[in-house]
Amino acid sequence: QPQLVESGGALVQSGGSLRLSCAAVGFTLDYYVIGWYRQAPGKQRELVAGINSGGRTNYADSVKGRFTISRDNDKNTVYLQMNSLKPEDTGVYYCNVFMGPYDYWGQGTQVTVSS
């Protein structure tokens, strides 16, 4: 059973930085598209950033220029570097991998940005 384990969430002040990690267990993530999603209280889960097996990345407009997704295949881990954090970045951050027909999610890591 593939698993994703997120870590790195914390309480940080506005303007600060965090790096989230998503470790893959039970599969080799460099073959797949990995996405970082977030869910704010009372809102739907939204895609923040994604990276494919070739290293191509995509970002939500709200985080472009501030967040960077990357992967370390040797460590079987995907990272989300978040800079210039804003209070509206607050939420639970999840990583995701789609292995058709199944979707796998991690347990999430809480990011709280205080103003």
N, CA, C and O atoms as CSV, one atom per row, in Angstrom:
chain,resi,resn,atom,element,x,y,z
A,1,GLN,N,N,0.848,-1.180,0.000
A,1,GLN,CA,C,0.000,0.000,0.000
A,1,GLN,C,C,0.893,1.243,0.000
A,1,GLN,O,O,1.648,1.466,0.947
A,2,PRO,N,N,0.807,2.058,-1.069
A,2,PRO,CA,C,1.605,3.292,-1.088
A,2,PRO,C,C,1.189,4.240,0.024
A,2,PRO,O,O,0.007,4.351,0.347
A,3,GLN,N,N,2.153,4.913,0.599
A,3,GLN,CA,C,1.874,5.907,1.625
A,3,GLN,C,C,2.661,7.174,1.348
A,3,GLN,O,O,3.749,7.146,0.774
A,4,LEU,N,N,2.075,8.286,1.775
A,4,LEU,CA,C,2.729,9.587,1.717
A,4,LEU,C,C,2.741,10.166,3.119
A,4,LEU,O,O,1.716,10.171,3.801
A,5,VAL,N,N,3.886,10.651,3.549
A,5,VAL,CA,C,4.020,11.180,4.899
A,5,VAL,C,C,4.528,12.618,4.813
A,5,VAL,O,O,5.662,12.871,4.407
A,6,GLU,N,N,3.656,13.557,5.206
A,6,GLU,CA,C,4.020,14.974,5.189
A,6,GLU,C,C,4.614,15.394,6.531
A,6,GLU,O,O,4.307,14.815,7.574
A,7,SER,N,N,5.462,16.402,6.482
A,7,SER,CA,C,6.015,16.998,7.693
A,7,SER,C,C,6.465,18.416,7.370
A,7,SER,O,O,6.564,18.814,6.209
A,8,GLY,N,N,6.736,19.167,8.442
A,8,GLY,CA,C,7.283,20.506,8.263
A,8,GLY,C,C,6.332,21.638,8.555
A,8,GLY,O,O,6.748,22.797,8.576
A,9,GLY,N,N,5.065,21.340,8.781
A,9,GLY,CA,C,4.126,22.397,9.091
A,9,GLY,C,C,4.414,23.016,10.447
A,9,GLY,O,O,4.963,22.369,11.339
A,10,ALA,N,N,4.035,24.284,10.588
A,10,ALA,CA,C,4.303,25.002,11.837
A,10,ALA,C,C,3.517,26.291,11.867
A,10,ALA,O,O,2.834,26.650,10.909
A,11,LEU,N,N,3.627,26.984,12.997
A,11,LEU,CA,C,3.101,28.346,13.144
A,11,LEU,C,C,4.232,29.296,12.782
A,11,LEU,O,O,5.332,29.199,13.326
A,12,VAL,N,N,3.959,30.214,11.861
A,12,VAL,CA,C,4.994,31.142,11.405
A,12,VAL,C,C,4.371,32.518,11.220
A,12,VAL,O,O,3.177,32.637,10.944
A,13,GLN,N,N,5.175,33.542,11.373
A,13,GLN,CA,C,4.669,34.899,11.181
A,13,GLN,C,C,4.587,35.240,9.700
A,13,GLN,O,O,5.295,34.673,8.868
A,14,SER,N,N,3.707,36.175,9.401
A,14,SER,CA,C,3.581,36.658,8.023
A,14,SER,C,C,4.944,37.129,7.506
A,14,SER,O,O,5.673,37.836,8.202
A,15,GLY,N,N,5.272,36.729,6.284
A,15,GLY,CA,C,6.570,37.060,5.700
A,15,GLY,C,C,7.623,35.989,5.909
A,15,GLY,O,O,8.697,36.046,5.311
A,16,GLY,N,N,7.324,35.019,6.750
A,16,GLY,CA,C,8.271,33.961,7.047
A,16,GLY,C,C,8.288,32.868,5.991
A,16,GLY,O,O,7.609,32.951,4.967
A,17,SER,N,N,9.086,31.838,6.271
A,17,SER,CA,C,9.269,30.729,5.335
A,17,SER,C,C,9.126,29.389,6.048
A,17,SER,O,O,9.372,29.269,7.248
A,18,LEU,N,N,8.726,28.399,5.282
A,18,LEU,CA,C,8.667,27.011,5.745
A,18,LEU,C,C,9.011,26.109,4.581
A,18,LEU,O,O,8.816,26.466,3.420
A,19,ARG,N,N,9.527,24.934,4.906
A,19,ARG,CA,C,9.717,23.905,3.886
A,19,ARG,C,C,8.963,22.657,4.327
A,19,ARG,O,O,9.233,22.089,5.385
A,20,LEU,N,N,8.025,22.250,3.503
A,20,LEU,CA,C,7.279,21.023,3.757
A,20,LEU,C,C,7.923,19.870,3.017
A,20,LEU,O,O,8.482,20.040,1.933
A,21,SER,N,N,7.836,18.684,3.620
A,21,SER,CA,C,8.366,17.476,3.008
A,21,SER,C,C,7.250,16.456,2.830
A,21,SER,O,O,6.337,16.358,3.651
A,22,CYS,N,N,7.343,15.704,1.745
A,22,CYS,CA,C,6.399,14.622,1.482
A,22,CYS,C,C,7.225,13.393,1.116
A,22,CYS,O,O,7.768,13.301,0.014
A,23,ALA,N,N,7.313,12.460,2.045
A,23,ALA,CA,C,8.102,11.251,1.836
A,23,ALA,C,C,7.213,10.126,1.332
A,23,ALA,O,O,6.144,9.867,1.885
A,24,ALA,N,N,7.664,9.469,0.286
A,24,ALA,CA,C,6.917,8.342,-0.271
A,24,ALA,C,C,7.388,7.042,0.367
A,24,ALA,O,O,8.588,6.812,0.525
A,25,VAL,N,N,6.439,6.202,0.729
A,25,VAL,CA,C,6.729,4.903,1.332
A,25,VAL,C,C,6.023,3.832,0.521
A,25,VAL,O,O,4.819,3.909,0.276
A,26,GLY,N,N,6.784,2.840,0.112
A,26,GLY,CA,C,6.164,1.738,-0.598
A,26,GLY,C,C,6.093,1.890,-2.100
A,26,GLY,O,O,5.571,1.015,-2.790
A,27,PHE,N,N,6.612,2.993,-2.616
A,27,PHE,CA,C,6.668,3.170,-4.068
A,27,PHE,C,C,7.738,4.209,-4.388
A,27,PHE,O,O,8.199,4.939,-3.511
A,28,THR,N,N,8.120,4.259,-5.656
A,28,THR,CA,C,9.128,5.213,-6.114
A,28,THR,C,C,8.421,6.391,-6.760
A,28,THR,O,O,7.796,6.260,-7.812
A,29,LEU,N,N,8.529,7.549,-6.110
A,29,LEU,CA,C,7.682,8.652,-6.532
A,29,LEU,C,C,8.153,9.320,-7.812
A,29,LEU,O,O,7.389,10.085,-8.402
A,30,ASP,N,N,9.363,9.072,-8.266
A,30,ASP,CA,C,9.832,9.795,-9.449
A,30,ASP,C,C,9.146,9.344,-10.736
A,30,ASP,O,O,9.365,9.934,-11.794
A,31,TYR,N,N,8.326,8.314,-10.652
A,31,TYR,CA,C,7.589,7.890,-11.836
A,31,TYR,C,C,6.250,8.604,-11.976
A,31,TYR,O,O,5.572,8.464,-12.994
A,32,TYR,N,N,5.863,9.379,-10.940
A,32,TYR,CA,C,4.503,9.894,-10.878
A,32,TYR,C,C,4.463,11.412,-10.737
A,32,TYR,O,O,5.441,12.062,-10.369
A,33,VAL,N,N,3.274,11.945,-11.051
A,33,VAL,CA,C,2.991,13.342,-10.748
A,33,VAL,C,C,2.641,13.442,-9.270
A,33,VAL,O,O,1.786,12.708,-8.774
A,34,ILE,N,N,3.289,14.331,-8.589
A,34,ILE,CA,C,3.024,14.576,-7.167
A,34,ILE,C,C,2.471,15.985,-7.025
A,34,ILE,O,O,3.011,16.937,-7.589
A,35,GLY,N,N,1.399,16.104,-6.274
A,35,GLY,CA,C,0.797,17.415,-6.050
A,35,GLY,C,C,0.766,17.773,-4.583
A,35,GLY,O,O,0.592,16.912,-3.720
A,36,TRP,N,N,0.938,19.055,-4.311
A,36,TRP,CA,C,0.691,19.609,-2.974
A,36,TRP,C,C,-0.646,20.348,-3.040
A,36,TRP,O,O,-0.868,21.176,-3.924
A,37,TYR,N,N,-1.528,20.036,-2.095
A,37,TYR,CA,C,-2.822,20.672,-1.974
A,37,TYR,C,C,-2.920,21.293,-0.580
A,37,TYR,O,O,-2.175,20.937,0.332
A,38,ARG,N,N,-3.851,22.223,-0.442
A,38,ARG,CA,C,-4.123,22.762,0.891
A,38,ARG,C,C,-5.624,22.940,1.052
A,38,ARG,O,O,-6.377,23.118,0.095
A,39,GLN,N,N,-6.012,22.882,2.323
A,39,GLN,CA,C,-7.422,23.093,2.660
A,39,GLN,C,C,-7.501,24.039,3.836
A,39,GLN,O,O,-7.044,23.730,4.936
A,40,ALA,N,N,-8.086,25.197,3.587
A,40,ALA,CA,C,-8.304,26.178,4.641
A,40,ALA,C,C,-9.640,25.884,5.313
A,40,ALA,O,O,-10.510,25.259,4.706
A,41,PRO,N,N,-9.814,26.325,6.558
A,41,PRO,CA,C,-11.074,26.076,7.263
A,41,PRO,C,C,-12.269,26.592,6.473
A,41,PRO,O,O,-12.296,27.749,6.052
A,42,GLY,N,N,-13.253,25.724,6.276
A,42,GLY,CA,C,-14.462,26.120,5.582
A,42,GLY,C,C,-14.339,26.219,4.081
A,42,GLY,O,O,-15.276,26.655,3.411
A,43,LYS,N,N,-13.196,25.822,3.534
A,43,LYS,CA,C,-12.986,25.930,2.089
A,43,LYS,C,C,-12.660,24.567,1.502
A,43,LYS,O,O,-12.290,23.632,2.211
A,44,GLN,N,N,-12.808,24.482,0.190
A,44,GLN,CA,C,-12.473,23.242,-0.499
A,44,GLN,C,C,-10.959,23.088,-0.630
A,44,GLN,O,O,-10.206,24.061,-0.619
A,45,ARG,N,N,-10.550,21.842,-0.752
A,45,ARG,CA,C,-9.145,21.562,-0.976
A,45,ARG,C,C,-8.754,22.081,-2.357
A,45,ARG,O,O,-9.489,21.898,-3.328
A,46,GLU,N,N,-7.591,22.730,-2.438
A,46,GLU,CA,C,-7.150,23.295,-3.707
A,46,GLU,C,C,-5.721,22.891,-4.015
A,46,GLU,O,O,-4.908,22.686,-3.113
A,47,LEU,N,N,-5.426,22.778,-5.316
A,47,LEU,CA,C,-4.073,22.464,-5.741
A,47,LEU,C,C,-3.187,23.685,-5.561
A,47,LEU,O,O,-3.539,24.790,-5.975
A,48,VAL,N,N,-2.037,23.475,-4.943
A,48,VAL,CA,C,-1.065,24.544,-4.738
A,48,VAL,C,C,0.063,24.446,-5.761
A,48,VAL,O,O,0.441,25.438,-6.384
A,49,ALA,N,N,0.599,23.221,-5.924
A,49,ALA,CA,C,1.725,23.027,-6.847
A,49,ALA,C,C,1.809,21.564,-7.224
A,49,ALA,O,O,1.375,20.690,-6.473
A,50,GLY,N,N,2.376,21.301,-8.403
A,50,GLY,CA,C,2.568,19.936,-8.852
A,50,GLY,C,C,3.886,19.788,-9.585
A,50,GLY,O,O,4.431,20.754,-10.119
A,51,ILE,N,N,4.395,18.554,-9.604
A,51,ILE,CA,C,5.633,18.272,-10.321
A,51,ILE,C,C,5.512,16.906,-10.975
A,51,ILE,O,O,5.065,15.947,-10.347
A,52,ASN,N,N,5.916,16.821,-12.249
A,52,ASN,CA,C,5.787,15.528,-12.920
A,52,ASN,C,C,7.136,14.794,-12.941
A,52,ASN,O,O,8.133,15.279,-12.406
A,53,SER,N,N,7.138,13.641,-13.559
A,53,SER,CA,C,8.330,12.794,-13.527
A,53,SER,C,C,9.501,13.451,-14.251
A,53,SER,O,O,10.658,13.139,-13.970
A,54,GLY,N,N,9.208,14.357,-15.180
A,54,GLY,CA,C,10.269,15.051,-15.896
A,54,GLY,C,C,10.742,16.310,-15.210
A,54,GLY,O,O,11.647,16.992,-15.690
A,55,GLY,N,N,10.120,16.617,-14.075
A,55,GLY,CA,C,10.512,17.815,-13.334
A,55,GLY,C,C,9.734,19.062,-13.698
A,55,GLY,O,O,9.994,20.138,-13.160
A,56,ARG,N,N,8.775,18.926,-14.614
A,56,ARG,CA,C,7.958,20.095,-14.967
A,56,ARG,C,C,7.057,20.436,-13.794
A,56,ARG,O,O,6.491,19.548,-13.157
A,57,THR,N,N,6.926,21.721,-13.512
A,57,THR,CA,C,6.149,22.161,-12.364
A,57,THR,C,C,5.003,23.066,-12.785
A,57,THR,O,O,5.033,23.681,-13.851
A,58,ASN,N,N,3.999,23.134,-11.930
A,58,ASN,CA,C,2.918,24.094,-12.124
A,58,ASN,C,C,2.478,24.592,-10.761
A,58,ASN,O,O,2.614,23.893,-9.756
A,59,TYR,N,N,1.943,25.818,-10.736
A,59,TYR,CA,C,1.589,26.464,-9.477
A,59,TYR,C,C,0.246,27.168,-9.595
A,59,TYR,O,O,-0.151,27.627,-10.665
A,60,ALA,N,N,-0.438,27.236,-8.463
A,60,ALA,CA,C,-1.615,28.091,-8.387
A,60,ALA,C,C,-1.153,29.543,-8.511
A,60,ALA,O,O,-0.064,29.901,-8.060
A,61,ASP,N,N,-1.993,30.370,-9.127
A,61,ASP,CA,C,-1.621,31.776,-9.309
A,61,ASP,C,C,-1.301,32.458,-7.977
A,61,ASP,O,O,-0.439,33.334,-7.906
A,62,SER,N,N,-1.999,32.047,-6.937
A,62,SER,CA,C,-1.845,32.706,-5.636
A,62,SER,C,C,-0.476,32.474,-4.996
A,62,SER,O,O,-0.095,33.199,-4.076
A,63,VAL,N,N,0.272,31.465,-5.476
A,63,VAL,CA,C,1.563,31.161,-4.845
A,63,VAL,C,C,2.748,31.330,-5.802
A,63,VAL,O,O,3.899,31.166,-5.398
A,64,LYS,N,N,2.472,31.653,-7.055
A,64,LYS,CA,C,3.561,31.807,-8.029
A,64,LYS,C,C,4.548,32.872,-7.558
A,64,LYS,O,O,4.158,33.952,-7.114
A,65,GLY,N,N,5.823,32.545,-7.664
A,65,GLY,CA,C,6.871,33.466,-7.244
A,65,GLY,C,C,7.209,33.380,-5.770
A,65,GLY,O,O,8.203,33.955,-5.327
A,66,ARG,N,N,6.390,32.665,-4.999
A,66,ARG,CA,C,6.647,32.524,-3.555
A,66,ARG,C,C,6.941,31.081,-3.162
A,66,ARG,O,O,7.748,30.833,-2.267
A,67,PHE,N,N,6.295,30.133,-3.823
A,67,PHE,CA,C,6.449,28.711,-3.479
A,67,PHE,C,C,7.252,28.013,-4.574
A,67,PHE,O,O,7.178,28.379,-5.747
A,68,THR,N,N,8.014,27.008,-4.172
A,68,THR,CA,C,8.770,26.194,-5.122
A,68,THR,C,C,8.626,24.724,-4.757
A,68,THR,O,O,8.908,24.321,-3.629
A,69,ILE,N,N,8.186,23.936,-5.717
A,69,ILE,CA,C,8.094,22.492,-5.511
A,69,ILE,C,C,9.317,21.843,-6.147
A,69,ILE,O,O,9.765,22.246,-7.221
A,70,SER,N,N,9.849,20.832,-5.465
A,70,SER,CA,C,11.021,20.138,-5.991
A,70,SER,C,C,10.979,18.691,-5.522
A,70,SER,O,O,10.202,18.329,-4.639
A,71,ARG,N,N,11.830,17.872,-6.129
A,71,ARG,CA,C,11.869,16.474,-5.719
A,71,ARG,C,C,13.311,16.030,-5.577
A,71,ARG,O,O,14.191,16.480,-6.310
A,72,ASP,N,N,13.539,15.139,-4.619
A,72,ASP,CA,C,14.842,14.509,-4.431
A,72,ASP,C,C,14.607,13.016,-4.594
A,72,ASP,O,O,14.138,12.345,-3.674
A,73,ASN,N,N,14.933,12.513,-5.755
A,73,ASN,CA,C,14.642,11.111,-6.030
A,73,ASN,C,C,15.468,10.166,-5.161
A,73,ASN,O,O,15.017,9.066,-4.843
A,74,ASP,N,N,16.655,10.580,-4.779
A,74,ASP,CA,C,17.479,9.725,-3.907
A,74,ASP,C,C,16.816,9.534,-2.547
A,74,ASP,O,O,16.931,8.475,-1.929
A,75,LYS,N,N,16.117,10.578,-2.087
A,75,LYS,CA,C,15.441,10.500,-0.792
A,75,LYS,C,C,13.966,10.128,-0.940
A,75,LYS,O,O,13.245,9.986,0.047
A,76,ASN,N,N,13.529,9.972,-2.203
A,76,ASN,CA,C,12.135,9.597,-2.457
A,76,ASN,C,C,11.170,10.583,-1.785
A,76,ASN,O,O,10.174,10.193,-1.175
A,77,THR,N,N,11.499,11.862,-1.919
A,77,THR,CA,C,10.783,12.913,-1.209
A,77,THR,C,C,10.535,14.102,-2.142
A,77,THR,O,O,11.374,14.458,-2.970
A,78,VAL,N,N,9.359,14.699,-1.979
A,78,VAL,CA,C,9.024,15.948,-2.665
A,78,VAL,C,C,8.923,17.046,-1.617
A,78,VAL,O,O,8.413,16.827,-0.518
A,79,TYR,N,N,9.411,18.222,-1.966
A,79,TYR,CA,C,9.422,19.349,-1.035
A,79,TYR,C,C,8.559,20.487,-1.565
A,79,TYR,O,O,8.334,20.616,-2.768
A,80,LEU,N,N,8.087,21.301,-0.640
A,80,LEU,CA,C,7.420,22.550,-0.996
A,80,LEU,C,C,8.063,23.651,-0.168
A,80,LEU,O,O,7.822,23.762,1.034
A,81,GLN,N,N,8.883,24.461,-0.825
A,81,GLN,CA,C,9.491,25.603,-0.167
A,81,GLN,C,C,8.530,26.775,-0.268
A,81,GLN,O,O,8.133,27.172,-1.364
A,82,MET,N,N,8.161,27.324,0.872
A,82,MET,CA,C,7.176,28.408,0.920
A,82,MET,C,C,7.823,29.641,1.527
A,82,MET,O,O,8.222,29.629,2.691
A,83,ASN,N,N,7.927,30.694,0.746
A,83,ASN,CA,C,8.508,31.959,1.187
A,83,ASN,C,C,7.451,33.058,1.181
A,83,ASN,O,O,6.390,32.916,0.573
A,84,SER,N,N,7.755,34.133,1.854
A,84,SER,CA,C,6.842,35.291,1.909
A,84,SER,C,C,5.426,34.856,2.262
A,84,SER,O,O,4.461,35.238,1.601
A,85,LEU,N,N,5.320,34.069,3.291
A,85,LEU,CA,C,4.025,33.507,3.662
A,85,LEU,C,C,3.047,34.589,4.099
A,85,LEU,O,O,3.424,35.593,4.703
A,86,LYS,N,N,1.785,34.354,3.777
A,86,LYS,CA,C,0.700,35.274,4.096
A,86,LYS,C,C,-0.325,34.550,4.952
A,86,LYS,O,O,-0.392,33.321,4.924
A,87,PRO,N,N,-1.123,35.289,5.713
A,87,PRO,CA,C,-2.169,34.634,6.523
A,87,PRO,C,C,-3.105,33.765,5.675
A,87,PRO,O,O,-3.594,32.741,6.152
A,88,GLU,N,N,-3.352,34.157,4.444
A,88,GLU,CA,C,-4.243,33.356,3.589
A,88,GLU,C,C,-3.609,32.049,3.122
A,88,GLU,O,O,-4.275,31.247,2.467
A,89,ASP,N,N,-2.346,31.819,3.444
A,89,ASP,CA,C,-1.712,30.526,3.161
A,89,ASP,C,C,-2.007,29.503,4.256
A,89,ASP,O,O,-1.629,28.337,4.137
A,90,THR,N,N,-2.670,29.930,5.301
A,90,THR,CA,C,-3.010,29.034,6.413
A,90,THR,C,C,-3.906,27.902,5.947
A,90,THR,O,O,-4.846,28.111,5.180
A,91,GLY,N,N,-3.604,26.701,6.421
A,91,GLY,CA,C,-4.422,25.540,6.103
A,91,GLY,C,C,-3.668,24.254,6.371
A,91,GLY,O,O,-2.515,24.261,6.803
A,92,VAL,N,N,-4.344,23.155,6.104
A,92,VAL,CA,C,-3.693,21.852,6.175
A,92,VAL,C,C,-3.178,21.526,4.772
A,92,VAL,O,O,-3.920,21.586,3.792
A,93,TYR,N,N,-1.909,21.184,4.701
A,93,TYR,CA,C,-1.262,20.895,3.422
A,93,TYR,C,C,-1.115,19.381,3.258
A,93,TYR,O,O,-0.619,18.684,4.144
A,94,TYR,N,N,-1.554,18.905,2.116
A,94,TYR,CA,C,-1.527,17.473,1.806
A,94,TYR,C,C,-0.724,17.237,0.529
A,94,TYR,O,O,-0.736,18.064,-0.382
A,95,CYS,N,N,-0.033,16.108,0.473
A,95,CYS,CA,C,0.519,15.710,-0.816
A,95,CYS,C,C,-0.297,14.537,-1.360
A,95,CYS,O,O,-0.949,13.797,-0.624
A,96,ASN,N,N,-0.228,14.410,-2.661
A,96,ASN,CA,C,-1.106,13.488,-3.379
A,96,ASN,C,C,-0.354,12.826,-4.525
A,96,ASN,O,O,0.498,13.440,-5.167
A,97,VAL,N,N,-0.686,11.564,-4.768
A,97,VAL,CA,C,-0.215,10.873,-5.958
A,97,VAL,C,C,-1.373,10.080,-6.544
A,97,VAL,O,O,-2.104,9.397,-5.826
A,98,PHE,N,N,-1.527,10.180,-7.845
A,98,PHE,CA,C,-2.565,9.433,-8.536
A,98,PHE,C,C,-1.923,8.250,-9.237
A,98,PHE,O,O,-1.062,8.404,-10.104
A,99,MET,N,N,-2.364,7.070,-8.838
A,99,MET,CA,C,-1.928,5.832,-9.502
A,99,MET,C,C,-3.195,5.190,-10.005
A,99,MET,O,O,-3.837,4.389,-9.325
A,100,GLY,N,N,-3.533,5.569,-11.222
A,100,GLY,CA,C,-4.813,5.142,-11.763
A,100,GLY,C,C,-5.166,3.703,-11.474
A,100,GLY,O,O,-4.338,2.822,-11.703
A,101,PRO,N,N,-6.388,3.417,-10.969
A,101,PRO,CA,C,-7.459,4.362,-10.711
A,101,PRO,C,C,-7.503,4.919,-9.281
A,101,PRO,O,O,-8.522,5.472,-8.867
A,102,TYR,N,N,-6.437,4.782,-8.547
A,102,TYR,CA,C,-6.468,5.170,-7.135
A,102,TYR,C,C,-5.734,6.487,-6.874
A,102,TYR,O,O,-4.715,6.803,-7.487
A,103,ASP,N,N,-6.312,7.237,-5.927
A,103,ASP,CA,C,-5.738,8.468,-5.426
A,103,ASP,C,C,-5.207,8.204,-4.025
A,103,ASP,O,O,-5.914,7.641,-3.189
A,104,TYR,N,N,-3.967,8.605,-3.762
A,104,TYR,CA,C,-3.412,8.438,-2.421
A,104,TYR,C,C,-3.068,9.804,-1.832
A,104,TYR,O,O,-2.517,10.677,-2.503
A,105,TRP,N,N,-3.414,9.955,-0.548
A,105,TRP,CA,C,-3.178,11.206,0.168
A,105,TRP,C,C,-2.401,10.933,1.435
A,105,TRP,O,O,-2.519,9.866,2.037
A,106,GLY,N,N,-1.601,11.915,1.833
A,106,GLY,CA,C,-0.979,11.843,3.137
A,106,GLY,C,C,-1.946,12.306,4.201
A,106,GLY,O,O,-3.096,12.637,3.911
A,107,GLN,N,N,-1.472,12.328,5.448
A,107,GLN,CA,C,-2.327,12.693,6.582
A,107,GLN,C,C,-2.449,14.201,6.750
A,107,GLN,O,O,-3.317,14.679,7.480
A,108,GLY,N,N,-1.576,14.953,6.072
A,108,GLY,CA,C,-1.621,16.405,6.139
A,108,GLY,C,C,-0.718,16.978,7.210
A,108,GLY,O,O,-0.406,16.321,8.203
A,109,THR,N,N,-0.304,18.218,6.991
A,109,THR,CA,C,0.500,18.941,7.975
A,109,THR,C,C,-0.030,20.369,8.050
A,109,THR,O,O,-0.277,21.007,7.027
A,110,GLN,N,N,-0.201,20.860,9.280
A,110,GLN,CA,C,-0.839,22.159,9.499
A,110,GLN,C,C,0.163,23.295,9.334
A,110,GLN,O,O,1.248,23.283,9.914
A,111,VAL,N,N,-0.231,24.272,8.532
A,111,VAL,CA,C,0.529,25.508,8.386
A,111,VAL,C,C,-0.356,26.657,8.854
A,111,VAL,O,O,-1.466,26.839,8.353
A,112,THR,N,N,0.132,27.420,9.804
A,112,THR,CA,C,-0.605,28.575,10.309
A,112,THR,C,C,0.285,29.804,10.198
A,112,THR,O,O,1.390,29.837,10.739
A,113,VAL,N,N,-0.210,30.811,9.492
A,113,VAL,CA,C,0.542,32.042,9.296
A,113,VAL,C,C,-0.172,33.154,10.056
A,113,VAL,O,O,-1.315,33.493,9.748
A,114,SER,N,N,0.500,33.711,11.035
A,114,SER,CA,C,-0.090,34.784,11.842
A,114,SER,C,C,0.246,36.141,11.238
A,114,SER,O,O,1.309,36.337,10.648
A,115,SER,N,N,-0.685,37.065,11.402
A,115,SER,CA,C,-0.485,38.413,10.829
A,115,SER,C,C,0.238,39.326,11.799
A,115,SER,O,O,0.487,40.489,11.483
